[in-house]
């Protein structure tokens, strides 16, 4: 599998990653393995497209995230689905405990989040 970011090879939980300053950890939405027309999309293509994903769920936030009241009238919370700037932040992978499977996350600035999806 091609990787375009930092990979944490020892098994940890996302709760073990504490963002600092104004950072937010996002679990990006995954691209489907099969298209609407029934075509199987190769994993390498899904991996490349994962950089362009623009929606996901907030899983962790630093204490200062969204603290600037002049920029943020409404503030998202952990668990909210959000829309963010394409290609923003850094992609990283965490290997699940008791598994070889990895999960991709994105670490970005709070100001890169454009909207809360309700």
Residue frames as a rotation matrix with the C-alpha (Angstrom) as fourth column:
UNK 1
0.580 0.814 0.000 0.00
0.814 -0.580 0.000 0.00
0.000 0.000 -1.000 0.00
UNK 2
-0.293 -0.639 0.711 1.34
0.612 -0.697 -0.374 3.42
0.735 0.325 0.595 -0.96
UNK 3
0.328 0.370 -0.869 1.51
0.922 -0.328 0.209 5.89
-0.208 -0.870 -0.448 1.91
UNK 4
0.069 -0.231 0.970 1.54
0.540 -0.810 -0.231 9.67
0.839 0.540 0.069 1.56
UNK 5
0.521 0.140 0.842 2.05
-0.508 -0.741 0.438 10.63
0.685 -0.656 -0.316 5.17
UNK 6
-0.508 -0.694 0.510 3.47
-0.803 0.167 -0.572 9.70
0.312 -0.700 -0.643 8.53
UNK 7
0.350 0.588 -0.729 2.77
-0.228 0.808 0.543 6.20
0.909 -0.023 0.417 9.78
UNK 8
-0.093 -0.298 0.950 2.78
-0.995 0.007 -0.095 5.22
0.021 -0.955 -0.297 13.44
UNK 9
-0.214 -0.084 -0.973 3.75
-0.495 0.868 0.034 1.56
0.842 0.489 -0.228 13.35
UNK 10
-0.981 -0.065 -0.185 3.33
0.119 0.553 -0.825 0.70
0.156 -0.830 -0.535 16.98
UNK 11
-0.242 0.970 -0.027 -0.28
0.644 0.181 0.744 -0.04
0.726 0.162 -0.668 17.89
UNK 12
-0.945 0.050 -0.323 -1.93
0.220 -0.634 -0.741 2.94
-0.242 -0.772 0.588 19.60
UNK 13
0.064 0.994 0.092 -5.36
0.961 -0.037 -0.272 4.50
-0.267 0.106 -0.958 19.80
UNK 14
-0.040 -0.020 0.999 -6.23
0.587 -0.810 0.008 7.87
0.809 0.587 0.044 18.26
UNK 15
0.916 0.398 0.047 -6.90
0.173 -0.499 0.849 9.05
0.361 -0.770 -0.526 21.84
UNK 16
0.439 -0.843 -0.310 -3.13
0.748 0.153 0.645 8.72
-0.497 -0.516 0.698 22.37
UNK 17
-0.466 -0.528 0.710 -2.58
0.829 -0.541 0.142 11.53
0.310 0.655 0.689 19.81
UNK 18
0.307 0.523 -0.795 -3.14
0.769 -0.629 -0.116 14.88
-0.561 -0.576 -0.595 21.52
UNK 19
0.230 -0.205 0.951 -3.16
0.784 -0.541 -0.306 17.80
0.577 0.816 0.037 19.06
UNK 20
-0.301 -0.452 -0.840 -1.45
0.840 -0.542 -0.009 21.01
-0.451 -0.708 0.543 20.18
UNK 21
-0.929 -0.120 -0.351 -2.14
0.037 -0.972 0.234 24.73
-0.369 0.204 0.907 19.73
UNK 22
-0.211 0.874 -0.437 -4.99
-0.769 -0.425 -0.479 25.19
-0.604 0.235 0.761 17.21
UNK 23
-0.808 -0.231 -0.542 -4.86
-0.549 0.629 0.550 21.71
0.213 0.742 -0.635 15.66
UNK 24
0.229 0.909 0.349 -7.73
-0.852 0.361 -0.380 19.29
-0.471 -0.210 0.857 15.03
UNK 25
-0.876 -0.410 0.253 -7.58
-0.260 0.844 0.469 15.55
-0.406 0.345 -0.846 14.23
UNK 26
0.085 0.891 -0.446 -10.07
-0.941 -0.075 -0.330 14.49
-0.327 0.448 0.832 11.54
UNK 27
-0.458 -0.060 0.887 -11.12
0.172 0.973 0.154 11.00
-0.872 0.223 -0.435 10.45
UNK 28
-0.622 0.204 -0.756 -11.65
-0.725 -0.513 0.459 11.64
-0.294 0.833 0.468 6.71
UNK 29
0.518 0.823 0.232 -14.54
-0.548 0.528 -0.649 9.94
-0.656 0.209 0.725 4.94
UNK 30
-0.483 -0.697 0.531 -13.36
-0.059 0.631 0.774 6.92
-0.874 0.342 -0.346 2.94
UNK 31
-0.318 0.304 -0.898 -13.87
-0.947 -0.144 0.287 6.41
-0.042 0.942 0.333 -0.74
UNK 32
0.596 0.627 0.501 -16.06
-0.572 0.770 -0.284 3.42
-0.564 -0.117 0.817 -1.56
UNK 33
-0.410 -0.774 0.482 -14.26
-0.239 0.602 0.762 0.31
-0.880 0.197 -0.432 -2.86
UNK 34
-0.518 0.348 0.781 -16.91
0.816 0.475 0.329 -0.15
-0.257 0.808 -0.531 -5.56
UNK 35
-0.981 0.148 -0.126 -18.29
-0.180 -0.937 0.300 2.68
-0.073 0.317 0.946 -7.69
UNK 36
-0.223 0.975 0.019 -22.01
-0.575 -0.116 -0.810 3.32
-0.787 -0.192 0.587 -8.16
UNK 37
0.314 0.298 -0.901 -21.69
-0.945 0.193 -0.266 1.63
0.095 0.935 0.342 -11.56
UNK 38
0.965 0.119 0.233 -20.21
-0.178 0.951 0.253 -1.52
-0.191 -0.286 0.939 -9.98
UNK 39
0.512 -0.850 -0.125 -16.55
-0.033 0.126 -0.991 -0.94
0.858 0.512 0.037 -10.89
UNK 40
0.736 -0.378 -0.562 -13.98
0.671 0.297 0.679 -2.04
-0.090 -0.877 0.472 -8.32
UNK 41
0.803 -0.472 0.363 -11.69
-0.347 -0.866 -0.360 0.87
0.484 0.163 -0.860 -7.45
UNK 42
0.264 -0.782 -0.565 -8.10
0.521 0.608 -0.598 -0.26
0.812 -0.137 0.568 -6.76
UNK 43
0.634 -0.047 -0.772 -6.66
0.757 -0.164 0.632 0.50
-0.156 -0.985 -0.069 -3.32
UNK 44
-0.465 -0.882 -0.075 -3.81
0.831 -0.464 0.308 2.58
-0.306 0.080 0.949 -4.79
UNK 45
-0.477 0.396 0.785 -6.39
0.412 -0.688 0.598 4.86
0.776 0.608 0.165 -6.47
UNK 46
0.647 0.740 -0.184 -8.40
0.478 -0.205 0.854 5.18
0.594 -0.641 -0.486 -3.25
UNK 47
0.228 -0.655 -0.720 -5.16
0.908 -0.125 0.400 6.03
-0.352 -0.745 0.566 -1.41
UNK 48
-0.757 -0.528 0.385 -4.32
0.645 -0.698 0.311 8.83
0.105 0.484 0.869 -3.86
UNK 49
-0.154 0.807 0.571 -7.86
0.297 -0.513 0.805 10.18
0.942 0.293 -0.161 -3.80
UNK 50
0.361 0.303 -0.882 -7.80
0.909 0.097 0.405 10.24
0.208 -0.948 -0.241 0.03
UNK 51
-0.677 -0.651 -0.343 -5.75
0.695 -0.719 -0.008 13.46
-0.241 -0.244 0.939 -0.22
UNK 52
-0.869 0.343 0.357 -8.62
-0.014 -0.738 0.675 15.17
0.495 0.581 0.646 -2.01
UNK 53
-0.126 0.852 -0.508 -11.34
0.860 0.349 0.372 14.15
0.494 -0.390 -0.777 0.48
UNK 54
-0.645 -0.067 0.761 -13.05
-0.057 -0.989 -0.136 17.21
0.762 -0.131 0.634 1.91
UNK 55
0.339 0.795 0.503 -15.34
-0.700 -0.145 0.700 15.77
0.629 -0.590 0.507 4.59
UNK 56
-0.388 -0.449 -0.805 -14.81
0.225 0.801 -0.555 13.87
0.894 -0.396 -0.210 7.80
UNK 57
0.747 0.630 -0.214 -15.47
0.286 -0.014 0.958 13.61
0.600 -0.777 -0.191 11.52
UNK 58
0.077 -0.688 0.721 -13.60
-0.697 -0.554 -0.454 15.48
0.713 -0.468 -0.523 14.26
UNK 59
0.505 0.055 -0.861 -12.04
0.362 0.892 0.269 12.94
0.784 -0.448 0.431 16.64
UNK 60
0.216 -0.478 -0.851 -9.82
0.951 -0.094 0.294 15.20
-0.221 -0.873 0.435 18.75
UNK 61
0.611 -0.020 0.791 -9.10
0.310 -0.914 -0.262 18.92
0.728 0.406 -0.552 19.25
UNK 62
-0.555 -0.803 -0.217 -6.44
0.641 -0.247 -0.726 20.95
0.529 -0.543 0.652 21.02
UNK 63
-0.169 0.481 -0.860 -7.55
0.903 -0.274 -0.330 23.20
-0.395 -0.833 -0.389 23.86
UNK 64
-0.505 -0.108 -0.857 -7.05
-0.014 -0.991 0.134 26.36
-0.863 0.079 0.499 21.78
UNK 65
-0.871 0.199 0.449 -8.89
0.487 0.235 0.841 25.08
0.061 0.951 -0.302 18.69
UNK 66
-0.124 0.859 0.496 -11.72
0.647 -0.309 0.697 27.42
0.752 0.408 -0.518 17.66
UNK 67
-0.045 0.062 -0.997 -10.93
0.960 -0.274 -0.060 29.76
-0.277 -0.960 -0.047 20.57
UNK 68
-0.938 -0.300 -0.171 -10.72
0.236 -0.918 0.319 32.92
-0.253 0.259 0.932 18.41
UNK 69
-0.139 0.985 -0.107 -14.25
0.602 -0.001 -0.799 34.31
-0.786 -0.175 -0.592 18.69
UNK 70
-0.026 0.099 -0.995 -13.58
-0.519 -0.852 -0.072 36.85
-0.855 0.514 0.074 15.93
UNK 71
-0.755 -0.313 -0.576 -13.09
-0.656 0.347 0.670 33.98
-0.009 0.884 -0.467 13.41
UNK 72
-0.819 0.387 -0.423 -15.59
0.270 0.911 0.311 31.39
0.506 0.141 -0.851 14.64
UNK 73
-0.410 0.778 0.477 -19.21
-0.831 -0.534 0.156 32.27
0.376 -0.332 0.865 15.33
UNK 74
0.788 0.591 0.175 -20.21
-0.616 0.741 0.268 28.61
0.029 -0.318 0.948 15.61
UNK 75
-0.245 -0.957 0.154 -17.72
-0.969 0.245 -0.015 26.09
-0.023 -0.153 -0.988 16.94
UNK 76
0.352 0.333 -0.875 -17.68
-0.441 0.883 0.159 22.40
0.826 0.330 0.457 16.01
UNK 77
0.313 -0.206 0.927 -17.21
-0.896 0.261 0.360 19.75
-0.316 -0.943 -0.103 18.68
UNK 78
-0.811 -0.574 0.112 -15.64
-0.536 0.807 0.250 16.31
-0.234 0.142 -0.962 18.78
UNK 79
-0.503 0.618 0.604 -17.92
0.421 0.786 -0.453 13.97
-0.755 0.026 -0.655 16.85
UNK 80
0.406 0.659 -0.633 -19.19
-0.238 -0.593 -0.769 16.61
-0.882 0.463 -0.084 14.40
UNK 81
0.161 -0.286 0.944 -18.97
0.917 0.398 -0.036 15.96
-0.366 0.872 0.327 10.66
UNK 82
0.302 -0.172 -0.938 -17.20
-0.049 -0.985 0.165 18.83
-0.952 -0.004 -0.306 8.91
UNK 83
0.834 -0.143 0.532 -16.23
0.540 0.013 -0.842 20.10
0.114 0.990 0.088 5.47
UNK 84
0.443 -0.755 -0.483 -12.58
0.158 -0.465 0.871 21.20
-0.882 -0.463 -0.087 5.19
UNK 85
0.456 -0.352 -0.818 -10.18
-0.798 -0.569 -0.200 22.67
-0.395 0.743 -0.540 2.63
UNK 86
0.991 -0.104 -0.079 -8.99
0.040 0.819 -0.573 20.21
0.125 0.565 0.816 0.00
UNK 87
0.359 -0.920 -0.158 -5.40
0.445 0.318 -0.837 18.97
0.820 0.231 0.524 0.58
UNK 88
0.341 -0.232 0.911 -5.20
-0.664 -0.745 0.059 20.72
0.665 -0.625 -0.408 3.97
UNK 89
0.646 -0.087 0.758 -3.28
-0.711 0.293 0.640 19.36
-0.278 -0.952 0.127 6.91
UNK 90
-0.486 -0.843 -0.229 -1.02
-0.864 0.503 -0.017 16.34
0.130 0.189 -0.973 7.27
UNK 91
0.595 0.643 -0.482 -2.14
-0.593 0.756 0.275 12.80
0.541 0.122 0.832 6.63
UNK 92
-0.558 -0.769 0.311 -1.02
-0.813 0.431 -0.392 10.13
0.167 -0.472 -0.866 9.11
UNK 93
0.210 0.566 -0.797 -1.87
-0.340 0.807 0.483 6.50
0.917 0.169 0.362 9.81
UNK 94
-0.266 -0.222 0.938 -2.33
-0.959 0.163 -0.233 4.68
-0.101 -0.961 -0.256 13.09
UNK 95
-0.581 0.035 -0.813 -2.19
-0.226 0.953 0.203 0.93
0.782 0.301 -0.546 13.34
UNK 96
0.452 0.832 0.321 -5.08
-0.643 0.054 0.764 -0.53
0.618 -0.552 0.560 15.31
UNK 97
-0.329 -0.477 0.815 -4.28
-0.908 0.396 -0.135 -2.43
-0.258 -0.785 -0.563 18.49
UNK 98
-0.263 0.142 0.954 -4.28
-0.127 0.975 -0.180 -6.22
-0.956 -0.169 -0.239 17.98
UNK 99
0.745 0.522 0.416 -4.44
0.359 0.212 -0.909 -5.76
-0.562 0.826 -0.030 14.19
UNK 100
-0.427 -0.852 0.303 -2.35
0.740 -0.137 0.658 -5.04
-0.519 0.506 0.689 11.12
UNK 101
0.240 0.637 0.733 -5.03
0.910 -0.410 0.058 -2.70
0.337 0.653 -0.678 9.80
UNK 102
-0.786 -0.489 -0.378 -4.29
0.578 -0.797 -0.172 1.03
-0.217 -0.354 0.910 9.76
UNK 103
0.452 0.892 -0.001 -6.63
0.867 -0.439 -0.234 3.99
-0.209 0.105 -0.972 9.92
UNK 104
-0.489 -0.601 0.633 -5.84
0.754 -0.656 -0.040 7.26
0.439 0.457 0.773 8.15
UNK 105
0.438 0.529 -0.727 -6.34
0.791 -0.611 0.033 10.55
-0.427 -0.590 -0.686 9.96
UNK 106
0.064 -0.401 0.914 -5.65
0.645 -0.682 -0.344 14.14
0.762 0.611 0.215 9.06
UNK 107
0.037 -0.173 -0.984 -4.12
0.886 -0.450 0.112 16.74
-0.462 -0.876 0.137 11.42
UNK 108
-0.185 -0.027 0.982 -5.01
0.745 -0.656 0.122 20.30
0.641 0.754 0.141 10.44
UNK 109
-0.992 -0.121 -0.036 -5.46
0.121 -0.825 -0.552 23.84
0.037 -0.552 0.833 11.70
UNK 110
-0.363 0.913 -0.187 -8.87
0.581 0.065 -0.811 24.83
-0.728 -0.403 -0.554 12.99
UNK 111
-0.126 0.306 -0.944 -9.12
-0.439 -0.870 -0.224 27.58
-0.890 0.386 0.244 10.36
UNK 112
-0.901 -0.220 -0.373 -9.00
-0.431 0.366 0.825 24.92
-0.045 0.904 -0.425 7.57
UNK 113
-0.630 0.769 0.109 -12.45
0.720 0.631 -0.291 23.69
-0.292 -0.105 -0.951 8.62
UNK 114
-0.954 0.202 0.220 -14.98
-0.009 -0.754 0.657 25.49
0.298 0.625 0.721 6.44
UNK 115
-0.174 0.971 0.164 -18.36
-0.807 -0.235 0.541 24.21
0.564 -0.038 0.825 7.62
UNK 116
-0.743 0.130 0.657 -20.17
-0.398 0.703 -0.590 21.92
-0.538 -0.700 -0.470 10.05
UNK 117
-0.689 0.519 -0.506 -22.30
-0.342 0.383 0.858 19.32
0.639 0.764 -0.086 8.25
UNK 118
-0.626 0.545 0.558 -25.64
-0.645 0.040 -0.763 18.85
-0.438 -0.838 0.326 9.99
